[in-house]
């Protein structure tokens, strides 16, 4: 288990001004789980992971690995602790003049393993990342995804129980990203790894993470299980990240005329989130039949979050005396309902 307590970090800018990049961050990364840390550029994510592996020393706070403080131990104890953490970067940092085999073998050579043990370990890892046919190739002969697979194998060479991933897929195309994330999830499960995944891509969190922490301006503003965060985001930043991943949002024509207060005649706009068996229930048609009101699905998305089916839809409900009952029925049926506002009938347009 990794635990961060009260981590603060400030950089001194060339202008002489101070920039606080981590502001009292507290976070627990459970053993054998994938913790995703997400936020926009400049949120402090990369500095956070550098504090975990000791590349940066926080101004104050504590970093614990399995109960041992990494900020107060001796230099030799710190090196030993670092050996328990593999690191994968956005830029793979492979040695260009070394082959795939030599790149993966490098950490094992540094720790003094014999040649036979090194070869056995390297070939086993290359088999796990599906690169045994590239063993004698150089990095320049590999695709971006293949280079990242080599970096993953190298990070796991010394069998660390912890894997730190800093924007490992941000330079890859969507298809390759999916492949690398699937590989990461497979390795995490087979090796029981504890993974800290730093990313700005909510889709990566949705695909592999068990828990997620959201950062903004150096602070941890929200944290919880992936399903809870996707279903019930609390902060505006998290809501925006979830919405962008689902590719949902009001059409611009409706955003321009949407009002916060009820209108006399028109529509009530809602965002509805649901998961599991609720996705198979014909709730929209049942609302129409039961309450006699028109519901218009403006946008909808169905996906998988941490192995559970989850959907989101943006609906417009015709204003009537039955509106409170309709909203109540949706909530009682297991939907999370967020009111977006009201649109006057005369302003209604999807063009």
Long-range contacts (C-beta under 8 A, 24 or more apart in sequence): 1-28, 1-29, 1-30, 1-31, 1-64, 1-65, 1-66, 1-67, 1-194, 2-28, 2-29, 2-52, 2-63, 2-64, 2-65, 2-162, 2-194, 2-196, 3-27, 3-28, 3-29, 3-62, 3-63, 3-64, 4-28, 4-48, 4-51, 4-52, 4-61, 4-62, 4-63, 4-64, 5-61, 5-62, 5-63, 5-64, 6-60, 6-61, 6-62, 7-48, 7-51, 7-58, 7-60, 7-61, 7-62, 7-63, 8-58, 8-59, 8-60, 8-61, 9-44, 9-47, 9-51, 9-56, 9-58, 9-59, 9-218, 10-59, 20-218, 21-47, 21-218, 22-47, 22-48, 22-51, 22-58, 22-218, 23-217, 23-218, 23-219, 24-61, 24-219, 25-61, 25-215, 25-218, 25-219, 25-220, 26-220, 27-213, 27-220, 27-223, 29-194, 29-196, 30-194, 30-210, 30-211, 31-66, 31-194, 32-192, 32-193, 32-194, 33-194, 33-195, 33-210, 33-211, 34-184, 34-185, 34-188, 34-195, 34-197, 34-208, 34-209, 34-210, 34-211, 35-195, 35-196, 35-197, 35-209, 35-210, 35-211, 35-212, 35-213, 36-197, 36-199, 36-204, 36-205, 36-208, 36-209, 36-211, 36-212, 36-213, 36-226, 37-196, 37-197, 37-198, 37-199, 37-212, 37-213, 37-214, 37-215, 38-199, 38-200, 38-201, 38-202, 38-205, 38-212, 38-213, 38-214, 38-215, 38-241, 39-200, 39-214, 39-215, 39-216, 39-237, 40-200, 40-216, 40-237, 41-200, 42-217, 43-215, 43-216, 43-217, 43-218, 44-215, 44-217, 44-218, 44-219, 45-166, 45-198, 45-199, 45-200, 45-215, 46-166, 46-167, 46-198, 48-198, 48-215, 49-164, 49-166, 49-196, 49-198, 52-85, 52-164, 52-196, 53-82, 53-85, 53-87, 53-164, 54-78, 54-81, 54-82, 65-162, 83-111, 83-158, 83-160, 84-160, 84-161, 84-162, 85-160, 85-162, 85-163, 85-164, 86-155, 86-156, 86-157, 86-158, 86-160, 86-162, 86-163, 86-164, 87-155, 87-163, 87-164, 87-166, 88-148, 88-151, 88-152, 88-155, 88-163, 88-164, 88-165, 88-166, 88-168, 89-151, 89-166, 89-167, 89-168, 90-166, 90-167, 90-168, 90-170, 90-171, 91-171, 92-139, 92-147, 92-148, 92-150, 92-151, 93-151, 94-139, 94-147, 94-150, 94-151, 94-154, 95-139, 96-138, 96-139, 96-140, 97-138, 98-138, 99-135, 99-136, 99-137, 99-138, 100-126, 100-131, 100-134, 100-135, 100-136, 100-137, 100-138, 100-139, 100-142, 100-150, 101-126, 101-135, 101-136, 103-139, 103-150, 103-154, 104-150, 104-153, 104-154, 104-157, 105-157, 106-154, 106-157, 107-154, 107-157, 107-158, 108-157, 108-158, 111-158, 121-157, 122-153, 122-157, 125-153, 125-156, 125-157, 126-153, 128-153, 128-187, 129-153, 129-183, 143-176, 144-171, 144-172, 144-173, 144-176, 145-172, 145-176, 145-179, 145-180, 148-172, 148-176, 148-180, 149-180, 149-183, 152-180, 152-183, 152-184, 152-187, 156-187, 156-191, 161-192, 161-193, 161-194, 162-193, 162-194, 162-195, 162-196, 163-188, 163-193, 163-194, 163-195, 163-196, 164-195, 164-196, 164-198, 165-195, 165-196, 165-197, 165-198, 165-199, 166-198, 167-198, 167-199, 167-200, 168-197, 168-199, 169-199, 169-201, 169-204, 170-199, 170-200, 170-201, 177-201, 177-203, 177-204, 178-207, 181-207, 181-208, 182-207, 184-208, 202-241, 202-242, 202-244, 202-245, 203-245, 206-230, 206-245, 206-303, 206-304, 206-305, 206-306, 209-306, 210-306, 214-238, 214-241, 225-306, 226-305, 226-306, 227-275, 227-305, 227-306, 227-308, 227-310, 230-273, 230-305, 230-310, 231-273, 231-275, 231-310, 231-336, 232-273, 232-336, 246-301, 246-303, 246-312, 247-301, 248-299, 248-300, 248-301, 248-312, 248-313, 248-314, 249-299, 249-314, 250-298, 250-314, 250-340, 251-298, 251-350, 253-349, 253-350, 253-351, 254-298, 254-343, 254-348, 254-349, 254-350, 257-343, 257-344, 257-347, 257-349, 258-340, 258-341, 258-342, 258-343, 259-341, 259-342, 259-343, 259-344, 260-341, 260-342, 261-342, 262-319, 262-342, 263-319, 263-342, 263-343, 263-344, 263-345, 264-344, 265-319, 265-344, 265-345, 266-319, 266-342, 266-343, 266-344, 266-345, 266-346, 266-347, 266-348, 267-296, 267-316, 267-317, 267-318, 267-319, 267-342, 267-343, 267-345, 267-348, 268-316, 268-317, 268-319, 268-323, 268-327, 268-339, 268-341, 268-342, 269-298, 269-314, 269-315, 269-316, 269-317, 269-339, 269-340, 269-341, 269-342, 269-343, 270-314, 270-315, 270-316, 270-317, 270-327, 270-330, 270-337, 270-338, 270-339, 270-340, 271-312, 271-313, 271-314, 271-337, 271-338, 271-340, 272-312, 272-313, 272-314, 272-315, 272-330, 272-335, 272-336, 272-337, 272-338, 273-310, 273-311, 273-312, 273-335, 273-336, 273-338, 274-310, 274-311, 274-312, 274-334, 274-335, 274-336, 275-305, 275-308, 275-309, 275-310, 275-311, 275-334, 276-308, 276-309, 276-334, 278-333, 278-334, 278-335, 279-309, 279-310, 279-311, 281-333, 283-329, 283-330, 283-333, 283-335, 284-315, 286-329, 287-317, 287-326, 287-329, 287-330, 290-329, 291-320, 291-322, 291-325, 291-326, 291-329, 292-320, 292-322, 293-317, 293-318, 293-320, 293-322, 293-323, 293-326, 294-318, 295-326, 298-350, 314-340, 316-343
